[in-house]
C-alpha cells in the first residue's frame, strides 16, 4: 500500500468538525519524541467523537490511505510517526473521564485522558491508577494502552495490561467492538483484550477503556542506598526481591546519571557512590517492609537512608525522577528500552557500559530493577537529527546484548518504527508470520499504522 494515495479532502472532512492541512499543524502531528523522520502526513483529523473516528477509518479503508492514531506524541519508538500522504488521527479531544465507580474500583475513560489526571481523579475517591510511566504528566491513556506502558510502580503493580478490564475499539473498517468485560475474571473466548493492549494502533483504535483502580496506599516508606559499583547495586536488588518483600518501586541509577543529576540540581549524589538503588514500600505495612529492605541493604551498601516522611521521600526519589530531565539538559536523548531476566541485570548494565566505551557513544543507564527493564539513554548533540554511525552501532549492539541475555527488545516503549528490523530475530520466523496473519485479519487493507510494531 502506498502512503501517498490521493483523495478528496472535501469528502473526508464532511463529517468532521476539527481538522487541519496547515503545514505547521500537520508536521507537528506527524512526529513523536523519537526524532524519527516524518512524512509529513496529508491531514490531521482531531476526532471529537467515536462517530468521527469511525467515519475517518471508513474513508481511509475505502481509499487505501494509511491512518496513524495519535495521543500526546510522547512515544519514543516512532510509533506515532506519520508517513507521506497519510491521515493522522489525533484522539486528544476524546479526553473525558466518563465515570469512576468507587464500589467496583473502576474508571471508564476516553483515550485522550492524561494519565496523571486519571490518577488525581481517582484520588478523590480514595483510589489510584497504578501504571506510572515516566511520561505520566503528559502521556495519554490511549498511548499507554497502545504500548502497554509500565513505569516505576511496575515492580508491584505490573503494567498497563494488568489495569485494563475492557476496551471499546474501532476496527479498520469502522466497526465498533468491545473486548473484555468489566470483571476481574473472564475466560470466554480468546483473549483479544490482551492482544489489543500493546498493539501500537496496528489492529484497531481504542475509543474507550474501562480500567482497574486500587485503594490508595495509606502510607509509603522509602529506602535509598548507594554502592561502589553497579554490580553491587544489582546484586542488592536481587537480595531485596528474595527477602519476601514486594516493593512498589525498585530502581537503579548508574554513576554517570547521578553526576548529570548533580549538575542539574546542585546535589552531591555521585559523591555517595557509583550506583544508586531506590526502593519504596506502600500500604499499612510500608514501614515494616522498608525496615526489612534496609536490613537487607545495610551490609551491602556504602550508604543507606530510610524515610517515612513524604517530603523526605520525595527528596530521595529525586535521583530517579530527575534522571531523564538531567540528561535532556545535556543534549538530544535517545531513550532505549530493553528488558532482561532480573538475575542478569548486572550483566546487562555492565555490557551497556562496555558498548559505550568501545563505540564512543555517550550512554547513561537507569533501570526498573524489580522487573529487569533497562533504559540505556544515548545522548547526542542537539543538532543531530540523524543518529551518527557510532550511536547506531551502539543501539544495535544493545539490542543484541538483550537477546543474548534471554531478554527482549522492548519492555514498555513498543517496537514502533525503530526496532522492526529486530523483531524476527527475537520472536522467530514462524511467530512473525502468525503476527502478520493476525494483522491481516484485523486490517486486511493494511491502513492502520503501517510499518509499525511487527
GIHU-V462965 format. One record per backbone hydrogen bond with DSSP energy under -0.5 kcal/mol. CO is the residue of the C=O (numbers start at 0). NH is the residue of the N-H. Records with the same first field share a line. If there is no record, write none. Layout:
CO=NH  NH
This chain:
1=4
6=8
7=11
8=12
9=13
11=14
12=15
17=45
19=43
21=25
22=26
23=27
24=28
25=29
26=29
27=30
29=81
31=34
39=84
42=44  87
43=19  45
44=46  89
48=52
49=53
50=54
51=55
52=56
53=57
54=58
55=59
56=60
57=61
58=62
59=63  64
65=86
66=68  448
67=88
69=90
72=32
74=32
76=416  417
77=80
81=38
82=85
85=41  42  87
86=67  88
87=44  89
88=69  90
89=46
90=93
92=94
93=111
95=97  109
98=107
99=101
100=104  105
104=212
105=100
106=108  210
107=97  98
108=208
109=112
110=141
112=140
113=117
114=118
115=119
116=120
117=121
118=122
119=123
120=123
121=124  126
122=125
125=215
127=129  213
131=151
132=135
134=137  138
135=115
138=114
139=143
140=144
141=145
142=146
143=147  148
144=197
145=199
148=159
149=131
150=153
151=154
152=155  156
153=157
158=161
159=162  163
160=163
162=164  211
164=180
165=209
166=168  178
167=206  207
168=170  176
169=204
170=173
174=170  176
176=168
178=166
180=182
186=188
189=191
190=194
191=195
192=196
195=198
198=201
203=205
204=169
207=167
208=108  210
209=164  165
210=106
213=127
218=282
220=280
221=306
222=278
223=304
224=276
225=301  302
226=273  274
228=232
229=233
230=234
231=235
232=236
233=237
234=238
235=239
236=240
237=241
239=242  244
240=243
244=246
247=154  155
248=279
249=368  369
250=277
251=366
252=275
253=257
254=258
255=259
256=260
257=261
258=262
259=263
260=264
261=265
268=271  272
269=272
273=254
274=226
275=252
276=224
277=250
278=222
279=247  248
280=220
282=285
284=288
285=289
286=290
287=291
288=292
289=293
290=294
291=295
292=296
293=297
294=298
296=299  300
302=225
304=223
306=221
308=312
309=313
310=314
311=315
312=316
313=317
314=317
315=318
316=319  320
317=321
319=322
321=325
322=326
323=327
324=328
325=329
326=329  330
331=379
332=334
333=335  377
337=373
338=407
340=343
341=344
343=347
344=348
345=349
346=350
347=351
348=352
349=353
350=354
351=355
352=356
353=357
354=358
355=359
360=362
361=378
363=376
364=253
365=374
366=251  368
367=370  371  372
371=339  373
372=367
373=337  375
374=365  376
375=335  377
376=363
377=333  379
379=331
380=383
382=384
387=390  391
388=392
389=393
390=394
391=395
392=396
393=397
394=398
395=399
396=400
397=401
398=402
399=403
400=404
401=406
402=405
404=340
407=338
414=418
415=452
416=419
418=421  422
419=422  423
421=425
422=425  426
423=427
427=431
428=432
429=433
430=434
431=435
432=436
433=437
434=438
435=439
436=440
437=441
438=442
441=171
442=445
446=66  448
448=451
451=453
